[in-house]
Amino acid sequence: MSKNLAWRAAGAFIVIFFSALYLVPSLRSELPSWWSALFLPQEKITLGLDLQGGMHLVLEVETPKAVESHIERIVEEIKEDLRSEKLRYLELKRVGTEEILVTLMREEDGDTFRKLARSSYPDFDFKSLPGEDERRSFTLSLQPRAKSRISKMAVDQALETIRNRIDQFGVSEPDIRPQEDNRILIQLPGVKDTERAIALIGKTALLEFKLVDEDHSVEEALDGNVPPGSEILYQVSVDPQTGRERKIPFLLEKRTVLTGEYITDARVQIDSQYNEPYVSLTFDSVGARLFEQITGENIKRRLAIVLDNKVNSAPVIQDRISGGRAQITGRFTMDEARDLAIVLRAGALPAPVKIIEERTVGPSLGKDSIEKGFKSMIIGGVLVILFMAIYYGFSGVIADVALLLNIVLIMGGLAFFGATLTLPGIAGMILTIGMSVDANVLIFERIREEVRLGKTPRTAIEGGFGKALVTILDANITTLIAALVLFQFGSGPVRGFAVTLSIGIVASLFTAIFVSRIIFDYIYVYQKVKKLSI
Amino acid sequence: MEFIRPGTKIDFIGKRKVTATLSIAAIVLSIVILLIRGGPNYGVDFSGGVLVQVRFDAARSPSEIKDALSAVQLQDSIIQEFGESGENEYLIRVRETEVELAGIGEKVSNALRAEFGAGTEIRRVEMVGPKVGKDLRQKALFAIFYALLFIAIYISGRFELKWAMSIVMAVCLVFVVYVASSFGMSITWLIFLALLVTLGLCWVLNLKYALGAIIALVHDVIITVGVFALTDREISLSIIAAFLTIVGYSLNDTIIVFDRIRENLRRFRRRPLAEVMNGSINETLSRTILTSLTTLVVVVALFVLGGGVIHDFAFAMLIGILVGTYSSIFVASPILLLWEGRAQTSARGEAGLLRRLFS
């Protein structure tokens, strides 16, 4: 055997063999133990959500709210600073989403405040308010750089919190990653209870403890006379029988005395008396001390537990509570209690999130899609194989071998690159079957022409392959350009299509030009078969 | 075995008046249908909204489904049958409204299950908010634009072998588009502009093969979109992918034919262009028909057996392949002929003018 042919055959064989190796894990559910010992590939081909079933979510973090909360916190800090520096003020409040307005009582304090603001609050631009009060009225505006820093931190924090929650929810192989424009992409393969998952992910879960304002009446506040420093929040309960909502208003002090960030643990317990689940909270040492202080100073007053701005309950403080434990009760189902415990443990989201895209595929549809996709591939493939064998005779059979090798190469390639197989991806493979025949057809037609011109089999083969090569490359490049553009701008299923198409084109070039040639050379040149069956 | 005997001489070019009329009629029809329907039928991917695919355990009528949905104020949704008949599968489409989109999927599922029992299976939910819909529209248009750009560069370079010229053309194109976009032109118009500029540049720079190929492409896409509008199918992301693939695939055919024409023009310098073209098309006919046939076989298999989700994609590919093959034979070459004819008459005209001037 000529050296050239031997080397080429070996090369082709190695490529095909490795593809097959990468394909094995997807075909067998259990790999023998010696497989991993030899460092052989172990991963199945990743199936897209449209084939596995599962949920794809894109959330948008409402970063303006995170900035607002940050500004509120700064307002409190400034309050403390003014108190310690003994600077008395008329007004101190947040204005809009990014500014703080401060009006001092005495003009002489202006300079002290300016120095304070410049040194302690470098994120803000300090300006005097024009007008007659300009020596004691100032605005602090958040710098754009600081604003984007806070926004980014909010997204990062939201990402971590959601990841925490999903970890506890128990989804295999979730995919959570940030995207541009304050978005988070979440893919949960195999998720069955989509409602629960969405509720779990989207809940802000801000837990606050506020004292009930016992000094003023709720009715007066509802009429429009809300006392300064207080607010109205509602307790919403759903009657399990009628399904109707009841809203009970509570007048609470605005000041939050304790938040959920001090919680170290939240567990579901069953109330022995009513057999109903409730969530028991455990505070850390700082939180426990604060809780002790609050309960000690406010005996006989009611302490409202507020979750996401809705009042959960407002029990009366009977005694100073030390040991840092509290309970959240309500008409929970086991699932609701468990989910509440999860979000309290994982922590609150720094800003609300909004679901802007959701694509959910049920597992039965996924299975159907795979079955139907592969069925059409097999039937289409068989038809093409038969056709090639009938039309081109033995050469057609060679083309068929190339086609089958193509499929092995494509699937092996997918496994090798860790690419995802989607339903359009299967369509892409099917297209490749039809298109890969093209390359062979080009070669065979050229060979037929050469034979008609009276050339010997060997010369005809050489001539055919040679002349067709440029045209084959050309013809496939345009489809490759389309595939690459689709890869760049597509997402999910479309990307899967682009990947399979690209790999398919490269594979078909390889088999048509390289592998078919080897087989032809072996039979007609090496074995010197005289008659060209084509 | 051979379909096309060697030495076949079908007069393709001779039939060009008939085929031109056919093509122009098809294009006009497509545009008219698009205008009547007020543009293509955009799916949830591009127009936003919610899509729910439901399978019932017994036959339900659309009006029954509407009644069930009125419990959640969604009785105005569009309901259509999906997949094979007898599967009791339906698509429920809620267009983008002021209603809060997130959670409509769940609302619909609950309402349907409440009305029709636990045998109701929610197969698929797709919700696309307005912002994401806009993003996806942008991305799709960018994809089309860049594909057009790269293909224009490749065709001009490859066909005319004037790579420098094609770079010049690409630069001109990018420049013009950049200027237009800074005036705030929407991306759809930018694509039209890019197309016009490309055709114009091909005209001016005498890139005749490129011109023929691009016109054939545009012909293919317009007709395919027209057929989609005619059959009221939705245009989703995967359909755009199908369009781009058709573009790539149709170019293959055209390139093959043009390569032959060029090869034969070099060999038979003296023969009239129409005869050489006819000969070339006949020579490549075997290959063209065969490839289209094999690809069609697999696409038809996908169309018939692939299931509802991939059905529209397969349909797009089907139409695209048929029209693409037709255009490679009957559209691209006649345009070349037209161009060369004008060039020759104008050359003769100039020669005549010069003679008259100097005689």
Interface residues (C-beta under 8 A of the other chain):
Chain A: D50 V58 E60 T194 E195 I198 G202 K354 I355 I356 E357 E358 R359 T360 V361 G362 S364 L365 D368 S369 K372 G373 K375 S376 M377 I379 G380 G381 L383 V384 F387 M388 I390 Y391 Y392 G393 L423 P424 I426 A427 I430 L431 I433 G434 M435 V437 D438 V441 L442 E445 E449 R452 V470 T471 D474 A475 N476 I477 T478 T479 L480 I481 A482 A483 V485 L486 Q488 F489 G490 S491 P493 V494 F497 A498 L501
Chain B: M1 E2 F3 P6 Q53 A102 G103 G105 E106 E121 I122 R123 R124 V125 E126 M127 V128 G129 K131 V132 K139 A140 F142 A143 Y146 A147 F150 I151 Y154 R158 L237 S238 I240 A241 L244 T245 V247 G248 Y249 L251 N252 I255 I256 D259 S286 R287 L290 T291 L293 T294 T295 L296 V297 V298 V299 V300 A301 L302 V304 L305 G306 G307 V309 I310 F313 A314 M317
